[in-house]
Amino acid sequence: VFSSFEPRTPIEVAGLLAEIHNDPSEKKVDLLSGAYRTEEKKPWVLPVVRKTEIMLANDGNTYHEYGHFLGSTEFNSAATSFLLGKESIAIKEERTLSVQTLGATGALSIGARFLRQCLGRTHFYLSDPCWEFHEALFMQAGFVQSSRYRYWNAEKRCIDMDGLMEDLSKAEPYSVVLLQTCAHNPTGCDPTPEQWAKIASLMRKNKLFPFLDMAYQGFASGDIGEDAEVVRYFVDQGFEFMCAQSFSKNFGLYGQRAGSLTIVSNCAHTIPHIISEMILIAGGNYMVPPLHGSRIVATVLNDPALFQEWERCVKTMFDRIIAMRTGLKKRLETLKTPGSWDHITSQRGMFCFIGLAPAQIEYLRKKHHVYTLKNGRMNVAGLTTTNLDHVARSIHDAVLN
Ligand code: PMP
């Protein structure tokens, strides 16, 4: 039975992670994966997360019953207020719904299923380039056509705003357009508020449906509230939309699968209908979402003192990322590496899209044991004060070769 299908090429990151694992070199640098690392190259359990876990374990209420299909009410309402702002008009008018999901991946997945199955949407647009699972998520939800809108201007190493506007202006009405709200993966380039205004007005004019994806809240500006501004802008502009929200990165809860899908509708009376469909979609996939991560998130979001402590943790991660960006740029400038390296510090979030040719990226890996994705996406959090010199000299050598 299992020999009757053609195996596909494994996804790129899995192949490269296996390669780095088998690389015996002491010089190897892992800039591949999408997770935060400390100066010691270790995953970081946020102190506020550890403290909350201990508190929850001691309070004797951490039973392991099945939760609700759409997740805990406490988590869902905290996630909605946190995303849209407590004073949001959409919350006041009771026209929002948040569903606890298996990370932002789960939110994208059930959101796409809802759009396909209940609203009959067939065509979706993704940025070119985008996160590697976006396309699979929509196709597996039953979408029939996938298109890309231009996003990256390779020559200027910034957003290709003209290309983006041209491609979206040709999109069929009712298409779903996936827009990453901040710290874009993989380019680290986000639209300015003025560019967002242009995108939003084109979306409205062409009847395109915004599916917002916020996986790196806090990593773009260091301020979790400021990073949610785009989502709030879409509410203020009267859009109906979906937003996938991740607590994987900003809480360091990667494996716990804590995320949320928020739906903003224009009419409160549609919410009970959406709830009944969502129960079928979520229930038919995984029955109920996991408990542990969402308990931690809800506890922190609902407690002002823990919340402040968490904000400081996010800032700690942000500051280290900025220090690594600045350190890399400074070293390349000191080495007088040909080209401009301003984009290293102007890009935001955990990723730097370094802008080298594929052959130079391969050279970095083969000759210097510096591992990035083939498109040049580097996880800046994989840099440390001890490997910065090696990485800068390797890039210098790759550029000159
Ligand atoms: N969207 C983007 C842009 C991402 O980069 C990621 C994760 N790398 C996700 C969604 C999924 O996030 P989560 O881990 O919360 O499922």
Residues whose N, C-alpha, C, O or C-beta is under 5 A from the ligand:
A	BS01	PMP	G34 L102 G103 A104 T105 G106 W131 N185 D213 A215 S246 F247 S248 A258 G259
